[in-house]
């Protein structure tokens, strides 16, 4: 991997409340930092205010801040700066929940992550989604396909994570996050987009 592809790149990194996944995000986030990226972390309201059986919010936000080397953005006002004043090279949402996908597909920007994404897309800058949703092959399916067919929106390759017990669930392969970012910066969808886990 060519380190120079991501070194110095300004990357917005949105984290939404797929609570069983948020801890898994820390490793690729650290890898991104190690590659020299300039990361601006943004979290949804639920990530910033709720703990779960999978994580403690205060400890988690501290870890994200330490990895990125800057404070977490958790307000709409803070995220609005991703528009004209603080342009990113790419915006990532990982994990991107079904709720977040629905908001993006319908132009709703009612929180920090969706606002940062709207501001980024308005600049003609790409948005990369690492989806984690239990209803990708259910109610969220139409939103996923709508976003997949939208200019400047790309996906980390994803597939069914447990077809037997959760037949409509699909998750991104986080081991492909860095490759997906590099491909997104070139304006290309990393292929295959739909994979077998």
C-alpha positions in Angstrom: 0.0 0.0 0.0 1.3 3.4 -0.9 1.3 5.5 2.3 1.4 8.7 0.3 -2.2 8.2 -1.0 -3.6 9.1 2.4 -0.8 11.1 4.0 -2.1 14.7 4.7 -5.6 14.0 3.4 -8.3 15.7 5.3 -10.8 13.0 6.3 -14.1 13.5 8.0 -14.9 10.3 10.0 -18.5 9.9 11.1 -19.5 7.3 13.7 -23.1 6.4 14.2 -24.8 4.2 16.8 -24.4 0.6 15.6 -23.3 0.0 19.2 -22.1 -3.6 18.6 -19.8 -2.2 16.0 -18.3 1.0 17.4 -15.4 -0.6 19.1 -14.4 -2.4 15.8 -14.0 1.0 14.2 -11.1 1.9 16.4 -8.5 -0.3 14.7 -9.1 1.0 11.1 -9.3 4.5 12.6 -5.9 4.0 14.1 -4.5 2.6 10.9 -5.8 5.6 9.0 -4.0 7.9 11.4 -0.8 5.8 11.1 -1.0 6.4 7.4 -0.7 10.1 8.0 -4.3 11.2 7.4 -5.7 14.3 9.1 -8.9 13.0 10.7 -11.9 15.0 11.9 -14.1 12.8 14.0 -17.8 13.4 14.0 -20.3 11.4 16.1 -24.1 11.1 16.2 -26.1 12.2 19.1 -26.6 8.7 20.3 -22.9 7.9 20.2 -22.1 11.1 22.2 -24.8 10.6 24.8 -25.5 6.9 25.3 -23.5 4.0 26.6 -24.4 0.4 25.8 -23.6 -3.1 26.9 -20.8 -3.0 24.2 -19.1 0.3 25.3 -18.9 3.2 27.7 -19.5 6.5 25.9 -17.0 8.5 27.9 -14.2 6.0 27.5 -15.0 5.5 23.8 -15.1 9.2 23.0 -11.7 9.6 24.8 -10.2 6.9 22.7 -11.5 8.5 19.4 -10.1 11.8 20.5 -6.7 10.3 21.4 -6.4 8.5 18.0 -7.5 11.5 15.9 -5.6 14.1 17.9 -8.5 16.5 18.0 -11.8 16.9 19.8 -14.9 15.0 18.6 -17.5 17.0 16.7 -21.0 16.2 18.1 -23.1 19.2 17.1 -24.7 20.4 13.8 -22.9 23.8 14.2 -19.6 22.1 14.5 -20.3 19.9 11.4 -21.4 22.8 9.3 -17.8 23.9 9.0 -17.3 21.0 6.6 -18.9 23.2 4.0 -17.1 26.3 2.8 -14.7 26.8 5.7 -13.2 23.4 6.4 -13.4 21.3 3.3 -12.6 17.6 3.5 -11.0 15.4 0.9 -13.4 12.6 1.8 -16.1 12.0 4.4 -16.5 8.5 5.8 -19.4 7.1 7.9 -18.4 3.9 9.7 -20.6 2.3 10.9 -23.4 3.7 8.9 -26.7 2.5 10.4 -29.9 1.9 8.6 -31.3 5.0 10.2 -28.4 7.1 8.9 -28.8 5.6 5.4 -32.5 6.5 5.4 -31.7 10.1 6.4 -29.0 10.5 3.7 -31.3 8.9 1.1 -34.0 11.4 1.9 -31.9 14.6 2.4 -32.3 14.8 6.2 -29.5 16.4 8.1 -30.7 16.5 11.7 -27.4 15.6 13.4 -23.7 16.2 13.3 -22.9 13.2 11.0 -25.6 13.8 8.5 -24.8 17.5 8.4 -21.1 16.9 7.9 -22.1 14.5 5.0 -24.4 17.0 3.5 -21.7 19.8 3.7 -19.2 17.4 2.1 -21.4 16.4 -0.8 -22.3 20.0 -1.4 -18.7 20.7 -2.1 -18.6 17.9 -4.7 -16.4 15.8 -2.3 -17.0 12.0 -2.0 -18.8 10.2 0.8 -17.8 6.7 1.7 -20.3 4.5 3.6 -19.5 1.4 5.7 -23.0 0.1 6.3 -24.0 -2.0 9.3 -27.8 -2.7 9.3 -30.0 -5.6 10.2 -32.5 -4.8 7.4 -30.3 -4.2 4.4 -32.3 -6.8 2.5 -35.5 -5.4 4.1 -36.7 -1.8 4.6 -33.2 -0.3 4.2 -32.7 -2.0 0.8 -34.3 0.8 -1.2 -32.2 3.4 0.6 -29.0 1.5 0.0 -29.7 1.2 -3.8 -30.7 4.9 -4.0 -27.5 5.9 -2.4 -25.4 3.5 -4.5 -26.8 5.2 -7.5 -26.0 8.7 -6.2 -23.1 10.7 -7.6 -20.1 10.9 -5.2 -21.4 8.3 -2.8 -19.4 5.1 -2.5 -19.5 2.0 -0.3 -17.1 -0.2 1.6 -17.8 -3.7 0.2 -20.5 -5.4 2.2 -22.3 -8.7 2.5 -24.6 -10.8 4.6 -23.0 -11.4 8.0 -25.3 -14.1 9.3 -27.7 -15.4 6.7 -29.1 -18.1 8.9 -30.0 -16.2 12.0 -30.2 -12.7 10.4 -31.2 -13.2 6.8 -31.7 -9.5 6.0 -28.6 -8.2 7.8 -25.6 -6.9 5.9 -22.3 -5.4 7.1 -19.2 -3.8 5.6 -15.9 -5.5 5.6 -13.8 -3.1 7.6 -10.6 -4.8 6.5 -11.3 -3.1 3.1 -11.8 0.3 4.6 -8.4 1.7 3.7 -8.5 0.3 0.1 -12.0 1.7 -0.2 -10.9 5.2 0.8 -8.1 5.1 -1.7 -10.5 4.0 -4.4 -13.1 6.6 -3.4 -10.4 9.4 -3.7 -9.9 8.2 -7.3 -13.7 8.5 -7.9 -14.1 4.7 -8.1 -16.2 2.1 -6.3 -14.0 -0.7 -4.9 -15.2 -3.9 -6.5 -16.8 -6.3 -5.9 -19.1 -4.0 -4.0 -21.2 -7.0 -2.7 -19.1 -9.7 -1.1 -19.4 -13.0 0.7 -18.2 -12.6 4.3 
